[in-house]
Amino acid sequence: MKSALSLLGERQQSLLTALLHHRKGLTVEELSCLLAISRNAVNQHLAHLGGSGFIQSSLQESTGGRPGKVYTLTPNGLELFQRRYSFLAKLLLSWIDKNMGERELDACLTGLGKEMASGLEYRITQHSSHNDRLQEAVTIMSELGYDTRINQISKNQAEIVANNCVFQELAQQHQEFCKLDISFLTNLLKADIEHTECIVKDGKYCRFKIINTNDPNLDN
């Protein structure tokens, strides 16, 4: 499974690593010197990484001249280097499973999916087209440990296909855990989701069909 960081280009990885090592931030000129690339190339990478929510800019303290911008990693950018939550998440959900009744477990998983989506919704809403939003959702799921892709069923119908289940061991014992994924995608995409195929129910993939988009601001 590739990490979210490895999905980026080599130059962008190098730029993010440079900012990781210089937590107070770097200017375009400093990044250009460190990476041995032009200022224009640095600006292009910064624009892309900023749009993805991995970096942020602020005005550096004035030294008498015109204040310039300094770039630092955002919390999401920092987490690119430390996403190793799978074991702890499985341990936590296993405890929840053992200590809650079925109704409480359902409510907990649905609420957890909603909370997960609320923290990432800004990355979806920056896109105006349906296809771009689906692609961003796939990128987010990849960062969370899913190996996902978009399958276009028809001109107006698509689904998200996952080749793996992050919580497969737990879900095989208690299929209620699928409600976490469904709630997450429902709230992330503001859409009705149909779980048409499930790995823990002897499916080859997990398929999440987007039935209806409920976002009035979306351009189809």
GROMACS elastic network, one bead per residue, 0.5 to 0.9 nm:
[ bonds ]
;  ai    aj funct       b0    kb
    1   142     6  0.89059   500
    1   145     6  0.75547   500
    1   146     6  0.83686   500
    1   147     6  0.72279   500
    2     5     6  0.81327   500
    2     6     6  0.62120   500
    2     7     6  0.69611   500
    2   142     6  0.82816   500
    2   143     6  0.88832   500
    2   145     6  0.85322   500
    2   147     6  0.85807   500
    3     6     6  0.52693   500
    3     7     6  0.66955   500
    3    80     6  0.79729   500
    3    81     6  0.89822   500
    3    83     6  0.82970   500
    3   142     6  0.78339   500
    3   143     6  0.67347   500
    3   145     6  0.78685   500
    4     7     6  0.53081   500
    4     8     6  0.72522   500
    4    80     6  0.63744   500
    4    81     6  0.88476   500
    4    83     6  0.87420   500
    4   139     6  0.82057   500
    4   140     6  0.87547   500
    4   142     6  0.67523   500
    4   144     6  0.84454   500
    4   145     6  0.87001   500
    5     8     6  0.56616   500
    5     9     6  0.86509   500
    5    12     6  0.89702   500
    5    13     6  0.66583   500
    5    80     6  0.56856   500
    5    81     6  0.72388   500
    5   143     6  0.85563   500
    6     9     6  0.74668   500
    6    10     6  0.81753   500
    6    13     6  0.74736   500
    7    13     6  0.89952   500
    8    11     6  0.82800   500
    8    12     6  0.62317   500
    8    13     6  0.62623   500
    9    12     6  0.52663   500
    9    13     6  0.61850   500
    9    14     6  0.86615   500
   10    13     6  0.51029   500
   10    14     6  0.62097   500
   10    15     6  0.86617   500
   11    14     6  0.50143   500
   11    15     6  0.61421   500
   11    16     6  0.86620   500
   11    35     6  0.78698   500
   11    45     6  0.79243   500
   12    16     6  0.61651   500
   12    17     6  0.84882   500
   12    42     6  0.89840   500
   12    45     6  0.62464   500
   12    46     6  0.83567   500
   12    48     6  0.89516   500
   12    49     6  0.76930   500
   13    16     6  0.52049   500
   13    17     6  0.61074   500
   13    18     6  0.85883   500
   14    17     6  0.50435   500
   14    18     6  0.61131   500
   14    19     6  0.87030   500
   14    35     6  0.72948   500
   15    18     6  0.50995   500
   15    19     6  0.64081   500
   15    20     6  0.86736   500
   15    31     6  0.72113   500
   15    34     6  0.87273   500
   15    35     6  0.71960   500
   15    42     6  0.83091   500
   15    45     6  0.80993   500
   15    46     6  0.85259   500
   16    19     6  0.51266   500
   16    20     6  0.61690   500
   16    21     6  0.87718   500
   16    49     6  0.87107   500
   16    54     6  0.83036   500
   16    55     6  0.81743   500
   16    72     6  0.87479   500
   16    73     6  0.73277   500
   16    77     6  0.76306   500
   16    78     6  0.87713   500
   17    21     6  0.63218   500
   17    22     6  0.86556   500
   17    81     6  0.87904   500
   18    21     6  0.51974   500
   18    22     6  0.62671   500
   18    23     6  0.88316   500
   18    26     6  0.84403   500
   18    31     6  0.77043   500
   18    34     6  0.78013   500
   18    35     6  0.84066   500
   19    23     6  0.60148   500
   19    24     6  0.82020   500
   19    25     6  0.61812   500
   19    26     6  0.68217   500
   19    31     6  0.86607   500
   19    55     6  0.88318   500
   19    71     6  0.75808   500
   19    72     6  0.59124   500
   19    73     6  0.63369   500
   20    23     6  0.57048   500
   20    25     6  0.86400   500
   20    72     6  0.79728   500
   20    73     6  0.69324   500
   20    77     6  0.87962   500
   20    78     6  0.73111   500
   20    81     6  0.88427   500
   21    24     6  0.89594   500
   21    25     6  0.89688   500
   22    25     6  0.55692   500
   22    26     6  0.69332   500
   22    72     6  0.80633   500
   23    26     6  0.83724   500
   23    72     6  0.65163   500
   23    73     6  0.75828   500
   24    70     6  0.83984   500
   24    71     6  0.83456   500
   24    72     6  0.68047   500
   25    57     6  0.85463   500
   25    70     6  0.55043   500
   25    73     6  0.79400   500
   26    29     6  0.80454   500
   26    30     6  0.58562   500
   26    31     6  0.63302   500
   26    69     6  0.83410   500
   26    70     6  0.51231   500
   26    71     6  0.53118   500
   26    72     6  0.69302   500
   27    30     6  0.51257   500
   27    31     6  0.61711   500
   27    32     6  0.84726   500
   27    60     6  0.87654   500
   27    68     6  0.75303   500
   27    69     6  0.61131   500
   27    71     6  0.61293   500
   28    31     6  0.51169   500
   28    32     6  0.60039   500
   28    33     6  0.86767   500
   28    39     6  0.63248   500
   28    42     6  0.64781   500
   28    43     6  0.70532   500
   28    46     6  0.87858   500
   28    69     6  0.78274   500
   28    70     6  0.75016   500
   28    71     6  0.79407   500
   29    32     6  0.50176   500
   29    33     6  0.63408   500
   29    34     6  0.87059   500
   29    38     6  0.87785   500
   29    39     6  0.65550   500
   29    42     6  0.86215   500
   30    33     6  0.52131   500
   30    34     6  0.61640   500
   30    35     6  0.85752   500
   31    34     6  0.50512   500
   31    35     6  0.59268   500
   31    36     6  0.80166   500
   31    37     6  0.82344   500
   31    39     6  0.81032   500
   31    42     6  0.69665   500
   32    35     6  0.54222   500
   32    36     6  0.55718   500
   32    37     6  0.52083   500
   32    38     6  0.57154   500
   32    39     6  0.55510   500
   32    40     6  0.88545   500
   32    41     6  0.82158   500
   32    42     6  0.62550   500
   33    36     6  0.50657   500
   33    37     6  0.70199   500
   33    38     6  0.83067   500
   33    39     6  0.88686   500
   34    37     6  0.81470   500
   35    38     6  0.86833   500
   35    42     6  0.86301   500
   37    40     6  0.83226   500
   37    41     6  0.64201   500
   37    42     6  0.69580   500
   38    41     6  0.52057   500
   38    42     6  0.63592   500
   38    43     6  0.87229   500
   39    43     6  0.61402   500
   39    44     6  0.86350   500
   40    43     6  0.50969   500
   40    44     6  0.62720   500
   40    45     6  0.87713   500
   41    44     6  0.51005   500
   41    45     6  0.63245   500
   41    46     6  0.85932   500
   42    45     6  0.52081   500
   42    46     6  0.60762   500
   42    47     6  0.85965   500
   43    47     6  0.60885   500
   43    48     6  0.86833   500
   44    47     6  0.51926   500
   44    48     6  0.64265   500
   44    49     6  0.87493   500
   45    48     6  0.51975   500
   45    49     6  0.61107   500
   45    50     6  0.83472   500
   46    49     6  0.51567   500
   46    50     6  0.57512   500
   46    51     6  0.83456   500
   46    55     6  0.74873   500
   46    56     6  0.88754   500
   46    71     6  0.84950   500
   47    50     6  0.51301   500
   47    51     6  0.61028   500
   47    52     6  0.86878   500
   48    51     6  0.51463   500
   48    52     6  0.63846   500
   48    53     6  0.88668   500
   49    52     6  0.50136   500
   49    53     6  0.63827   500
   49    54     6  0.54585   500
   49    55     6  0.60397   500
   49    56     6  0.88216   500
   49    77     6  0.88236   500
   50    53     6  0.50729   500
   50    54     6  0.57207   500
   50    56     6  0.62089   500
   50    57     6  0.85880   500
   51    54     6  0.76834   500
   51    55     6  0.83434   500
   51   123     6  0.86491   500
   51   126     6  0.86813   500
   52    55     6  0.80059   500
   52   123     6  0.72823   500
   53    56     6  0.75683   500
   53    73     6  0.89262   500
   53    74     6  0.69965   500
   53    75     6  0.88372   500
   53    76     6  0.66693   500
   53    77     6  0.71428   500
   53   123     6  0.75641   500
   54    72     6  0.87641   500
   54    73     6  0.59588   500
   54    74     6  0.53583   500
   54    75     6  0.74903   500
   54    76     6  0.54975   500
   54    78     6  0.76835   500
   54    80     6  0.84124   500
   55    71     6  0.67215   500
   55    72     6  0.56443   500
   55    75     6  0.85267   500
   55    76     6  0.81591   500
   55    77     6  0.61798   500
   56    70     6  0.84409   500
   56    71     6  0.56982   500
   56    72     6  0.55495   500
   56    73     6  0.61724   500
   56    74     6  0.59780   500
   57    69     6  0.61232   500
   57    70     6  0.55138   500
   57    72     6  0.63221   500
   57    73     6  0.87236   500
   58    68     6  0.82927   500
   58    69     6  0.54470   500
   58    70     6  0.55028   500
   58    71     6  0.66371   500
   58    72     6  0.83038   500
   59    62     6  0.82905   500
   59    67     6  0.62295   500
   59    68     6  0.55771   500
   59    70     6  0.60342   500
   59    71     6  0.88484   500
   60    63     6  0.89114   500
   60    67     6  0.60455   500
   60    68     6  0.57484   500
   60    69     6  0.57636   500
   60    70     6  0.57366   500
   61    67     6  0.65476   500
   61    68     6  0.81153   500
   62    65     6  0.62921   500
   62    66     6  0.67300   500
   62    68     6  0.78741   500
   63    66     6  0.79509   500
   63    67     6  0.75595   500
   64    67     6  0.81468   500
   65    68     6  0.88858   500
   72    77     6  0.88527   500
   73    76     6  0.76478   500
   73    77     6  0.51185   500
   73    78     6  0.60541   500
   74    78     6  0.62690   500
   74    79     6  0.86627   500
   75    78     6  0.50700   500
   75    79     6  0.62814   500
   75    80     6  0.89281   500
   76    79     6  0.51145   500
   76    80     6  0.66567   500
   77    80     6  0.54078   500
   77    81     6  0.77238   500
   78    81     6  0.58657   500
   78    82     6  0.71251   500
   79    83     6  0.56868   500
   80    83     6  0.61117   500
   80   143     6  0.82439   500
   81    84     6  0.89167   500
   82    85     6  0.84226   500
   83    86     6  0.83575   500
   83   143     6  0.81157   500
   83   144     6  0.80184   500
   84    87     6  0.75435   500
   84    88     6  0.84320   500
   85    88     6  0.54813   500
   85    89     6  0.59169   500
   85    90     6  0.85524   500
   85   144     6  0.87635   500
   86    89     6  0.51431   500
   86    90     6  0.61277   500
   86    91     6  0.85968   500
   86   144     6  0.86421   500
   86   145     6  0.79509   500
   86   166     6  0.76569   500
   86   167     6  0.85045   500
   87    90     6  0.52246   500
   87    91     6  0.61967   500
   87    92     6  0.86681   500
   88    91     6  0.50054   500
   88    92     6  0.61122   500
   88    93     6  0.86014   500
   89    92     6  0.51157   500
   89    93     6  0.61376   500
   89    94     6  0.84381   500
   89   167     6  0.87617   500
   90    93     6  0.51811   500
   90    94     6  0.59482   500
   90    95     6  0.85900   500
   90   166     6  0.87622   500
   90   167     6  0.67090   500
   90   169     6  0.88419   500
   90   170     6  0.76537   500
   91    94     6  0.51046   500
   91    95     6  0.63289   500
   91    96     6  0.87685   500
   92    95     6  0.51924   500
   92    96     6  0.63331   500
   92    97     6  0.86966   500
   93    97     6  0.60665   500
   93    98     6  0.86423   500
   93   109     6  0.89986   500
   93   167     6  0.89112   500
   93   170     6  0.80528   500
   93   177     6  0.88241   500
   94    97     6  0.50550   500
   94    98     6  0.63285   500
   94    99     6  0.87268   500
   94   170     6  0.69814   500
   95    98     6  0.51985   500
   95    99     6  0.61677   500
   95   100     6  0.85273   500
   96    99     6  0.52675   500
   96   100     6  0.58553   500
   96   105     6  0.71513   500
   96   108     6  0.85269   500
   97   100     6  0.57265   500
   97   101     6  0.77720   500
   97   102     6  0.84423   500
   97   105     6  0.66360   500
   97   170     6  0.86711   500
   97   174     6  0.82419   500
   98   101     6  0.82092   500
   99   105     6  0.88831   500
  100   103     6  0.80271   500
  100   104     6  0.57501   500
  100   105     6  0.57228   500
  101   104     6  0.52648   500
  101   105     6  0.59574   500
  101   106     6  0.86029   500
  102   105     6  0.50476   500
  102   106     6  0.61603   500
  102   107     6  0.86928   500
  102   176     6  0.82856   500
  103   106     6  0.51707   500
  103   107     6  0.63148   500
  103   108     6  0.85778   500
  104   107     6  0.51668   500
  104   108     6  0.60183   500
  104   109     6  0.86244   500
  105   108     6  0.50111   500
  105   109     6  0.61147   500
  105   110     6  0.84954   500
  105   176     6  0.77331   500
  105   177     6  0.85636   500
  106   109     6  0.53426   500
  106   110     6  0.61136   500
  106   111     6  0.84781   500
  106   176     6  0.65912   500
  106   177     6  0.80604   500
  106   179     6  0.72452   500
  106   180     6  0.86359   500
  107   110     6  0.52084   500
  107   111     6  0.59805   500
  107   112     6  0.84223   500
  108   111     6  0.51503   500
  108   112     6  0.59704   500
  108   113     6  0.85959   500
  108   180     6  0.86745   500
  109   113     6  0.61511   500
  109   114     6  0.86113   500
  109   176     6  0.80639   500
  109   177     6  0.68197   500
  109   178     6  0.85715   500
  109   179     6  0.62236   500
  109   181     6  0.87116   500
  109   183     6  0.78510   500
  110   113     6  0.52484   500
  110   114     6  0.63667   500
  110   115     6  0.87922   500
  110   179     6  0.60848   500
  110   180     6  0.55766   500
  110   181     6  0.86163   500
  110   182     6  0.80911   500
  110   183     6  0.53609   500
  110   184     6  0.78027   500
  111   114     6  0.50523   500
  111   115     6  0.62014   500
  111   116     6  0.86305   500
  111   180     6  0.81112   500
  111   183     6  0.76770   500
  111   184     6  0.88922   500
  112   115     6  0.50687   500
  112   116     6  0.61402   500
  112   117     6  0.86155   500
  112   180     6  0.67497   500
  112   183     6  0.80436   500
  112   184     6  0.78386   500
  113   116     6  0.51332   500
  113   117     6  0.62607   500
  113   118     6  0.87179   500
  113   179     6  0.79168   500
  113   181     6  0.65690   500
  113   182     6  0.75704   500
  113   185     6  0.78288   500
  113   186     6  0.86519   500
  113   187     6  0.76892   500
  113   188     6  0.89513   500
  114   117     6  0.51637   500
  114   118     6  0.62080   500
  114   119     6  0.89291   500
  114   180     6  0.83959   500
  114   183     6  0.59565   500
  114   184     6  0.55022   500
  114   185     6  0.85558   500
  114   186     6  0.81640   500
  114   187     6  0.57919   500
  114   188     6  0.78316   500
  115   118     6  0.51201   500
  115   119     6  0.66002   500
  115   184     6  0.79454   500
  115   187     6  0.87831   500
  116   119     6  0.56165   500
  116   120     6  0.68569   500
  116   121     6  0.88199   500
  116   184     6  0.64525   500
  116   187     6  0.88501   500
  116   188     6  0.84131   500
  117   120     6  0.52336   500
  117   121     6  0.57237   500
  117   183     6  0.84069   500
  117   184     6  0.54369   500
  117   185     6  0.73350   500
  117   186     6  0.85409   500
  117   187     6  0.58095   500
  117   189     6  0.86293   500
  118   121     6  0.52340   500
  118   122     6  0.80399   500
  118   184     6  0.88783   500
  118   187     6  0.74603   500
  118   188     6  0.70975   500
  119   122     6  0.74930   500
  120   123     6  0.57948   500
  120   124     6  0.73624   500
  120   140     6  0.80987   500
  120   188     6  0.73497   500
  121   124     6  0.52758   500
  121   125     6  0.63539   500
  121   126     6  0.89160   500
  121   187     6  0.82192   500
  121   188     6  0.56829   500
  121   189     6  0.80568   500
  122   125     6  0.52232   500
  122   126     6  0.64123   500
  123   126     6  0.57352   500
  123   127     6  0.76578   500
  123   133     6  0.84709   500
  123   136     6  0.71817   500
  123   137     6  0.84884   500
  123   140     6  0.87315   500
  124   127     6  0.58458   500
  124   128     6  0.85503   500
  124   132     6  0.82872   500
  124   133     6  0.54060   500
  124   134     6  0.82390   500
  124   136     6  0.62950   500
  124   137     6  0.70299   500
  124   188     6  0.73061   500
  124   189     6  0.73198   500
  125   128     6  0.69779   500
  125   133     6  0.75688   500
  125   189     6  0.89259   500
  125   217     6  0.88608   500
  125   218     6  0.86810   500
  126   133     6  0.84242   500
  127   130     6  0.79873   500
  127   131     6  0.89500   500
  127   132     6  0.60234   500
  127   133     6  0.58069   500
  127   136     6  0.84102   500
  127   218     6  0.84957   500
  128   131     6  0.88248   500
  128   132     6  0.72708   500
  128   133     6  0.73363   500
  128   217     6  0.75838   500
  128   218     6  0.56301   500
  128   219     6  0.57441   500
  128   220     6  0.83447   500
  129   132     6  0.53566   500
  129   133     6  0.63409   500
  129   134     6  0.87757   500
  129   218     6  0.62596   500
  129   219     6  0.51086   500
  129   220     6  0.58761   500
  130   133     6  0.52232   500
  130   134     6  0.62917   500
  130   135     6  0.87284   500
  130   213     6  0.87789   500
  130   218     6  0.66872   500
  130   219     6  0.65487   500
  130   220     6  0.54584   500
  131   134     6  0.51142   500
  131   135     6  0.62003   500
  131   136     6  0.86589   500
  131   158     6  0.89843   500
  131   220     6  0.82145   500
  132   135     6  0.50535   500
  132   136     6  0.61930   500
  132   137     6  0.86171   500
  133   136     6  0.50706   500
  133   137     6  0.61831   500
  133   138     6  0.86768   500
  133   189     6  0.74117   500
  134   137     6  0.50170   500
  134   138     6  0.63012   500
  134   139     6  0.87066   500
  134   150     6  0.73930   500
  134   158     6  0.88112   500
  134   159     6  0.87740   500
  134   160     6  0.78983   500
  134   189     6  0.76761   500
  135   138     6  0.50725   500
  135   139     6  0.62909   500
  135   140     6  0.87229   500
  135   149     6  0.81117   500
  135   150     6  0.72344   500
  136   140     6  0.61981   500
  136   141     6  0.86206   500
  137   140     6  0.50739   500
  137   141     6  0.61939   500
  137   142     6  0.86118   500
  137   160     6  0.87763   500
  137   185     6  0.79967   500
  137   188     6  0.75963   500
  137   189     6  0.76328   500
  138   141     6  0.50960   500
  138   142     6  0.61797   500
  138   143     6  0.87087   500
  138   146     6  0.85271   500
  138   147     6  0.85001   500
  138   148     6  0.58963   500
  138   149     6  0.61885   500
  138   150     6  0.72980   500
  138   160     6  0.73171   500
  138   161     6  0.89725   500
  139   142     6  0.50948   500
  139   143     6  0.63917   500
  139   144     6  0.88199   500
  139   148     6  0.80739   500
  139   149     6  0.87836   500
  140   143     6  0.50935   500
  140   144     6  0.64184   500
  140   145     6  0.89286   500
  140   146     6  0.87657   500
  141   145     6  0.64354   500
  141   146     6  0.53076   500
  141   147     6  0.74744   500
  141   148     6  0.69258   500
  141   162     6  0.89660   500
  142   145     6  0.51750   500
  142   147     6  0.55877   500
  142   148     6  0.63677   500
  143   146     6  0.71984   500
  144   166     6  0.84636   500
  145   164     6  0.87139   500
  145   165     6  0.86977   500
  145   166     6  0.64722   500
  146   162     6  0.64278   500
  146   163     6  0.73982   500
  146   164     6  0.61410   500
  146   165     6  0.68120   500
  146   166     6  0.63669   500
  147   161     6  0.83689   500
  147   162     6  0.55619   500
  147   163     6  0.54468   500
  147   164     6  0.60780   500
  147   165     6  0.85723   500
  148   160     6  0.67689   500
  148   161     6  0.54684   500
  148   163     6  0.61801   500
  148   164     6  0.79980   500
  149   159     6  0.85464   500
  149   160     6  0.58515   500
  149   161     6  0.53795   500
  149   162     6  0.66513   500
  149   163     6  0.84652   500
  150   158     6  0.69631   500
  150   159     6  0.58934   500
  150   161     6  0.60979   500
  150   162     6  0.89304   500
  151   157     6  0.89256   500
  151   158     6  0.57243   500
  151   159     6  0.53067   500
  151   160     6  0.61946   500
  151   161     6  0.66752   500
  152   155     6  0.71642   500
  152   156     6  0.81619   500
  152   157     6  0.62899   500
  152   159     6  0.64696   500
  152   160     6  0.87899   500
  153   156     6  0.78630   500
  153   157     6  0.53582   500
  153   158     6  0.50906   500
  153   159     6  0.69796   500
  154   158     6  0.67446   500
  155   158     6  0.80600   500
  156   220     6  0.88500   500
  157   209     6  0.79865   500
  157   210     6  0.70888   500
  157   211     6  0.76320   500
  158   208     6  0.88008   500
  158   209     6  0.63292   500
  158   210     6  0.61458   500
  158   211     6  0.84609   500
  159   193     6  0.89663   500
  159   207     6  0.65282   500
  159   208     6  0.53687   500
  159   210     6  0.56626   500
  159   211     6  0.87749   500
  160   206     6  0.82201   500
  160   207     6  0.58496   500
  160   208     6  0.51044   500
  160   209     6  0.64626   500
  160   210     6  0.78611   500
  161   205     6  0.65545   500
  161   206     6  0.57641   500
  161   208     6  0.63690   500
  161   209     6  0.85329   500
  162   165     6  0.72086   500
  162   199     6  0.89579   500
  162   205     6  0.57696   500
  162   206     6  0.50356   500
  162   207     6  0.64029   500
  162   208     6  0.82819   500
  163   199     6  0.83328   500
  163   204     6  0.75649   500
  163   205     6  0.51516   500
  163   206     6  0.66416   500
  163   207     6  0.89395   500
  164   167     6  0.89414   500
  164   168     6  0.78976   500
  164   199     6  0.74248   500
  164   204     6  0.89402   500
  164   205     6  0.68626   500
  164   206     6  0.72434   500
  165   169     6  0.86873   500
  165   171     6  0.84271   500
  165   198     6  0.88166   500
  165   199     6  0.70240   500
  165   200     6  0.81397   500
  165   205     6  0.85430   500
  165   206     6  0.74353   500
  166   169     6  0.85189   500
  167   170     6  0.55434   500
  167   171     6  0.59338   500
  167   172     6  0.85412   500
  167   177     6  0.76481   500
  167   178     6  0.86793   500
  168   172     6  0.59211   500
  168   173     6  0.86744   500
  168   177     6  0.89034   500
  168   199     6  0.79602   500
  168   200     6  0.66839   500
  169   172     6  0.53434   500
  169   173     6  0.68026   500
  169   174     6  0.88750   500
  169   200     6  0.86344   500
  170   173     6  0.53405   500
  170   174     6  0.61025   500
  170   175     6  0.78587   500
  170   177     6  0.72522   500
  171   176     6  0.69183   500
  171   177     6  0.53062   500
  171   178     6  0.67524   500
  171   200     6  0.65474   500
  172   175     6  0.61051   500
  172   177     6  0.88701   500
  172   199     6  0.88771   500
  172   200     6  0.53277   500
  172   201     6  0.78874   500
  173   200     6  0.89080   500
  174   177     6  0.63530   500
  174   178     6  0.87041   500
  175   178     6  0.58598   500
  175   179     6  0.81443   500
  175   200     6  0.75209   500
  175   201     6  0.84394   500
  176   179     6  0.57014   500
  176   180     6  0.80096   500
  177   180     6  0.56712   500
  177   181     6  0.77109   500
  178   181     6  0.55087   500
  178   182     6  0.65070   500
  178   183     6  0.87282   500
  178   195     6  0.86763   500
  178   198     6  0.84814   500
  179   183     6  0.58653   500
  179   184     6  0.82965   500
  180   183     6  0.52785   500
  180   184     6  0.60471   500
  180   185     6  0.87257   500
  181   184     6  0.50648   500
  181   185     6  0.62482   500
  181   186     6  0.84666   500
  182   185     6  0.53671   500
  182   186     6  0.59545   500
  182   187     6  0.85787   500
  182   192     6  0.89731   500
  182   193     6  0.64925   500
  182   194     6  0.78799   500
  182   195     6  0.72454   500
  182   208     6  0.77283   500
  183   186     6  0.50540   500
  183   187     6  0.61337   500
  183   188     6  0.83519   500
  183   193     6  0.84618   500
  184   187     6  0.54878   500
  184   188     6  0.59356   500
  184   189     6  0.85251   500
  185   189     6  0.58056   500
  185   190     6  0.77586   500
  185   191     6  0.76624   500
  185   192     6  0.85737   500
  185   193     6  0.71526   500
  185   208     6  0.84048   500
  186   189     6  0.56564   500
  186   190     6  0.54837   500
  186   191     6  0.51240   500
  186   192     6  0.57646   500
  186   193     6  0.58723   500
  186   210     6  0.87125   500
  187   190     6  0.50061   500
  187   191     6  0.70574   500
  187   192     6  0.88502   500
  188   191     6  0.79651   500
  189   192     6  0.84774   500
  189   210     6  0.87818   500
  189   213     6  0.73690   500
  189   214     6  0.84027   500
  189   215     6  0.80363   500
  190   212     6  0.85890   500
  190   213     6  0.60310   500
  190   214     6  0.54251   500
  190   215     6  0.57435   500
  191   210     6  0.64990   500
  191   211     6  0.69273   500
  191   212     6  0.52909   500
  191   214     6  0.52990   500
  191   215     6  0.74260   500
  192   209     6  0.83225   500
  192   210     6  0.60651   500
  192   211     6  0.52457   500
  192   212     6  0.51347   500
  192   213     6  0.65579   500
  192   214     6  0.76675   500
  193   208     6  0.60796   500
  193   209     6  0.55662   500
  193   211     6  0.57440   500
  193   212     6  0.76154   500
  194   197     6  0.89506   500
  194   207     6  0.80990   500
  194   208     6  0.56077   500
  194   210     6  0.66098   500
  194   211     6  0.66536   500
  195   198     6  0.70609   500
  195   206     6  0.73493   500
  195   207     6  0.57931   500
  195   209     6  0.63563   500
  196   206     6  0.75516   500
  196   207     6  0.55043   500
  196   208     6  0.62454   500
  196   209     6  0.66999   500
  197   201     6  0.77012   500
  197   202     6  0.85844   500
  197   203     6  0.57330   500
  197   204     6  0.78225   500
  197   205     6  0.63870   500
  197   206     6  0.51134   500
  197   208     6  0.75689   500
  198   201     6  0.52262   500
  198   202     6  0.67993   500
  198   204     6  0.73743   500
  198   205     6  0.60036   500
  198   207     6  0.66425   500
  199   202     6  0.53697   500
  199   204     6  0.55924   500
  199   205     6  0.52152   500
  199   206     6  0.54436   500
  199   207     6  0.88731   500
  200   203     6  0.67007   500
  200   204     6  0.89143   500
  200   206     6  0.85400   500
  201   204     6  0.89820   500
  202   205     6  0.87377   500
  203   206     6  0.69811   500
  210   213     6  0.73363   500
  213   216     6  0.83451   500
  213   218     6  0.82573   500
  214   217     6  0.89918   500
  214   218     6  0.85698   500
  215   218     6  0.56717   500
  216   219     6  0.83104   500
